[in-house]
């Protein structure tokens, strides 16, 4: 009989799963995250490697990227306005 592994696929992500994934996304070490939530590193890996976990991590990445783009655009508009109205730069 061949050895088969069953991939963990939650039907939905719980608030706890999302908190774990947010911690991973923000750069926390996996060992620290596992310890904080009282799970093993392998359990953490199963959550983050599940289809829903990967999708949530992609969503977090996309949101962060969009936020950077929005901030950059706002700064560019501000710079353009400042160039056209130098008196806005005077600090008293």
N, C-alpha and C positions, 0 to 999 in steps of 0.2 A: 504494500500500500504506500503510495507516494505521500510525502509530507506536504501538507497544505497549510498555509497561513491564512487566517481570517483577518481581513482588514477592518479596523474599527470604523464604522460609518454611523454616527449618530443620526437619528431622524430629524433632529433639530438641535441648534446650539442653545444651551442654557445661558443665563446671565453669567454664571461661573465660567463656562467655556469662553465666553466673550471677554471676560476680565483676564483670563489666562492668555488669550490670544493678543489682547491689547498690550499686556506686559511684554510678551515676546516681540511684538511689533515695535515697541519703544526701545528695544535693545537690552532689556534685562537678560541676564544669563539664565539659561534654561534650568540649571541646578537651583538657582535662587528662586525662580518662579515655582518650581516643583515643591521646594521646601515651604514657601509661603502658603501654597494651597494644599499642602499635605498629600501630594501625589508623587509618584515616581517619575523620573525623567522619561522612562519608556511610555508611561501613560500620557505625559505631556506631549510626547512625539506622536502618539496615536491621535490625539485631539488635533494637533496642528497639521498633521498630514492627511486627515480625513478630507473628503471632498468639500464638506461645509466649512471646515477649518481653513482650508486653502482659499476658498472663495471669500471668507471673511477677512483673511489677511490681505488678499488682493484689493478688497473694498477699502480697507484701512489705508493701504498704500496709495490707491487712487485718490482718496479724500485728501491725504497729506500732500500729494503732488498738486492737486487742484488748488489747495490753500496757498502753496508756494507761488503758483502761477497768478492767482488773484492778488496776492500781496505785491508781487513784482509789477503787475499791471497798475495797481494803485500807486506805487512809488513812481512809475514812469509818468503817469498822468500828473502826479504832484510835481515832478521835475519840470514837465512841460509848462505847467501853470506858473511855477516859480520863475522860469526863464522869461515868460511873457510879462510878468508883473514883479519886477525886482523889488519893489517896495514891500512885498510880502516877506522878504528875507530880513528886513531890518528888525533888529532886536533892541528893545529899549530897556 
